[in-house]
Amino acid sequence: MDGDFLFIGAPMDDLVPGSDPVPSQRFDAGSVYVFRFDDNNNPVLEAKLIASDSSASARFGSSVSVKDGLLVAAEDPATLLRS
């Protein structure tokens, strides 16, 4: 959480054409959801972030960190070792 914003990693999130800007379905590609709390302290979805190079089983959002307005999100390190 950073100020009025909450960042939630969803590493098992599937990306689906029509809902997400991808040409084909990608299972477990992952995403990060950005919520802002309104004046009544209710969470409001502001954005769904996906990796620019999203791929199936990448599990983007496995690691999420934020400090001073800077968000860093990464995929599952195990997926980086695949050939």
FENWO-V751524 format. One record per residue. N is the residue number from 0. RES is the residue in three letters. OMEGA is omega in whole degrees, -180 to 180 (* if undefined). NEAR is the number of other C-alpha atoms within 8 Angstrom. Layout:
BEGIN
n=N res=RES omega=OMEGA near=NEAR
n=N res=RES omega=OMEGA near=NEAR
END
This chain:
BEGIN
n=0 res=MET omega=179 near=7
n=1 res=ASP omega=-177 near=9
n=2 res=GLY omega=179 near=4
n=3 res=ASP omega=-175 near=8
n=4 res=PHE omega=178 near=10
n=5 res=LEU omega=-179 near=10
n=6 res=PHE omega=-177 near=10
n=7 res=ILE omega=176 near=9
n=8 res=GLY omega=178 near=14
n=9 res=ALA omega=-173 near=13
n=10 res=PRO omega=-180 near=16
n=11 res=MET omega=-179 near=11
n=12 res=ASP omega=176 near=11
n=13 res=ASP omega=176 near=10
n=14 res=LEU omega=-173 near=13
n=15 res=VAL omega=176 near=10
n=16 res=PRO omega=-177 near=10
n=17 res=GLY omega=176 near=6
n=18 res=SER omega=-178 near=6
n=19 res=ASP omega=-179 near=7
n=20 res=PRO omega=178 near=6
n=21 res=VAL omega=-178 near=9
n=22 res=PRO omega=-179 near=5
n=23 res=SER omega=-179 near=6
n=24 res=GLN omega=-179 near=9
n=25 res=ARG omega=-179 near=12
n=26 res=PHE omega=177 near=10
n=27 res=ASP omega=178 near=13
n=28 res=ALA omega=176 near=17
n=29 res=GLY omega=179 near=19
n=30 res=SER omega=175 near=16
n=31 res=VAL omega=178 near=15
n=32 res=TYR omega=180 near=13
n=33 res=VAL omega=178 near=13
n=34 res=PHE omega=173 near=12
n=35 res=ARG omega=177 near=11
n=36 res=PHE omega=-179 near=12
n=37 res=ASP omega=-177 near=9
n=38 res=ASP omega=178 near=5
n=39 res=ASN omega=179 near=5
n=40 res=ASN omega=175 near=6
n=41 res=ASN omega=178 near=7
n=42 res=PRO omega=179 near=8
n=43 res=VAL omega=180 near=8
n=44 res=LEU omega=180 near=9
n=45 res=GLU omega=-176 near=8
n=46 res=ALA omega=170 near=7
n=47 res=LYS omega=-178 near=9
n=48 res=LEU omega=175 near=8
n=49 res=ILE omega=178 near=9
n=50 res=ALA omega=179 near=7
n=51 res=SER omega=178 near=4
n=52 res=ASP omega=-175 near=4
n=53 res=SER omega=177 near=10
n=54 res=SER omega=179 near=7
n=55 res=ALA omega=177 near=9
n=56 res=SER omega=178 near=11
n=57 res=ALA omega=179 near=13
n=58 res=ARG omega=174 near=17
n=59 res=PHE omega=-178 near=19
n=60 res=GLY omega=177 near=16
n=61 res=SER omega=177 near=13
n=62 res=SER omega=179 near=11
n=63 res=VAL omega=178 near=12
n=64 res=SER omega=179 near=7
n=65 res=VAL omega=177 near=10
n=66 res=LYS omega=178 near=7
n=67 res=ASP omega=176 near=5
n=68 res=GLY omega=179 near=6
n=69 res=LEU omega=180 near=6
n=70 res=LEU omega=174 near=8
n=71 res=VAL omega=178 near=8
n=72 res=ALA omega=-177 near=12
n=73 res=ALA omega=176 near=9
n=74 res=GLU omega=178 near=13
n=75 res=ASP omega=-178 near=13
n=76 res=PRO omega=-180 near=6
n=77 res=ALA omega=-179 near=6
n=78 res=THR omega=180 near=10
n=79 res=LEU omega=-177 near=6
n=80 res=LEU omega=-179 near=6
n=81 res=ARG omega=178 near=5
n=82 res=SER omega=* near=2
END
